């Protein structure tokens, strides 16, 4: 399965929600706290450069090992620093893709991080455009 991205128009609206005073352990259980520390705007927490950030919907499974799944929304920051190990949106031969930017033996490449085989690394060439850096992922989970 190939990975397809499609842009989504988003209007930022301040929306502050309660934030618990203590982090929730993902390992061993801890006594619950009833106190709320503050409020947070989750979108503004992800979006650091509002005018340089675009939202895309992910289609495909080539980044499952990085926790980015089919149907997720990703915030892509065009002002983000392109560094080894970052998830990036890139234009390769006129097609857009999202992969992990990696470097090995002095050569840059786009690394699919799928749990299944079938995806090849993509060399970064002179014509590859690193369009932006993924700043965050949003996913809706079932609650009913």
C-alpha positions in Angstrom: 0.0 0.0 0.0 1.4 3.4 -0.9 1.1 6.4 1.4 -1.0 9.3 0.2 -1.5 12.7 1.9 -4.2 15.2 1.3 -4.2 18.8 2.7 -6.9 19.9 5.1 -8.0 23.4 5.7 -7.9 24.3 9.4 -9.0 27.5 11.2 -7.3 27.9 14.5 -9.7 28.8 17.3 -8.6 29.2 20.9 -10.0 26.3 22.8 -8.5 25.8 26.2 -9.3 22.5 28.0 -8.4 21.4 31.5 -5.0 19.8 32.1 -4.5 17.5 35.0 -1.8 18.5 37.5 0.1 15.3 37.2 1.0 13.2 34.2 -0.8 9.9 33.7 1.6 6.9 34.0 1.6 4.7 30.9 3.5 2.0 33.0 2.6 1.3 36.6 -0.7 2.6 38.0 -0.5 5.6 40.3 -3.1 7.2 42.6 -5.4 9.6 40.7 -5.3 13.3 41.4 -8.5 15.4 41.3 -6.7 18.7 40.9 -6.5 20.5 37.6 -3.2 22.3 37.1 -4.0 24.7 34.3 -5.6 24.7 30.9 -4.1 24.0 27.5 -5.0 24.6 23.9 -3.9 21.2 22.4 -3.7 22.5 18.8 -1.6 25.5 19.8 0.6 23.1 21.8 1.4 21.2 18.6 1.5 24.2 16.2 4.6 26.3 17.0 4.6 28.3 13.7 1.0 29.0 12.9 1.5 30.6 9.5 4.0 27.9 8.5 1.9 24.9 9.6 -0.4 22.9 7.4 -2.5 19.9 8.3 -2.6 16.7 6.2 -4.5 13.5 6.5 -2.4 10.4 6.2 -3.3 7.5 4.0 -1.3 4.3 4.2 0.7 2.4 6.7 4.4 3.1 6.0 4.9 4.9 9.3 3.2 2.5 11.7 6.4 1.9 13.6 6.6 5.6 14.3 3.0 5.7 15.6 1.6 7.4 12.6 -1.4 5.5 11.2 -3.8 5.5 8.3 -6.3 8.3 8.8 -4.3 10.3 11.3 -4.0 14.1 10.9 -0.4 15.4 10.9 0.6 19.0 11.5 3.5 19.8 9.1 5.7 22.8 10.0 7.5 24.3 7.0 9.7 26.2 9.4 10.7 23.1 11.3 14.4 22.0 11.3 15.2 19.2 8.9 17.3 16.8 10.9 18.2 13.2 11.0 15.5 11.2 12.7 12.7 13.7 12.1 9.5 12.7 10.3 9.2 14.9 7.1 6.9 15.5 4.2 8.9 15.3 1.0 8.3 15.7 -2.7 10.0 13.0 -4.7 9.8 12.9 -8.4 6.6 15.1 -8.3 4.9 12.8 -5.7 4.4 13.8 -2.0 5.2 11.4 0.8 5.8 11.3 4.5 8.8 9.4 5.8 11.5 9.5 8.5 14.6 11.5 7.4 17.7 9.4 7.9 21.4 9.4 7.2 23.7 6.4 6.8 27.2 6.2 5.5 27.1 9.9 4.6 24.0 9.4 2.4 20.6 11.0 3.2 17.4 8.9 2.6 13.7 8.7 3.4 13.0 5.7 5.6 9.6 4.0 5.6 9.0 2.8 9.1 6.3 0.2 8.4 5.9 -2.9 10.5 5.5 -4.9 7.4 8.1 -5.4 4.6 7.4 -4.0 1.2 8.6 -0.5 1.4 12.0 0.6 0.1 14.1 3.5 1.3 14.0 6.5 -1.0 17.3 8.3 -1.6 17.3 12.0 -1.1 18.6 13.5 -4.4 19.1 17.0 -5.7 15.5 17.1 -6.9 14.0 15.9 -3.6 12.3 18.7 -1.7 11.9 18.4 2.0 8.6 20.2 2.3 8.2 20.3 6.1 8.7 18.6 9.4 5.8 16.7 11.2 5.2 18.6 14.4 2.4 16.5 15.8 -0.2 13.8 15.2 -3.9 13.8 16.0 -6.0 10.7 16.1 -9.5 10.0 17.1 -10.1 6.8 19.1 -13.4 5.0 19.5 -15.2 5.9 22.8 -18.6 4.1 22.4 
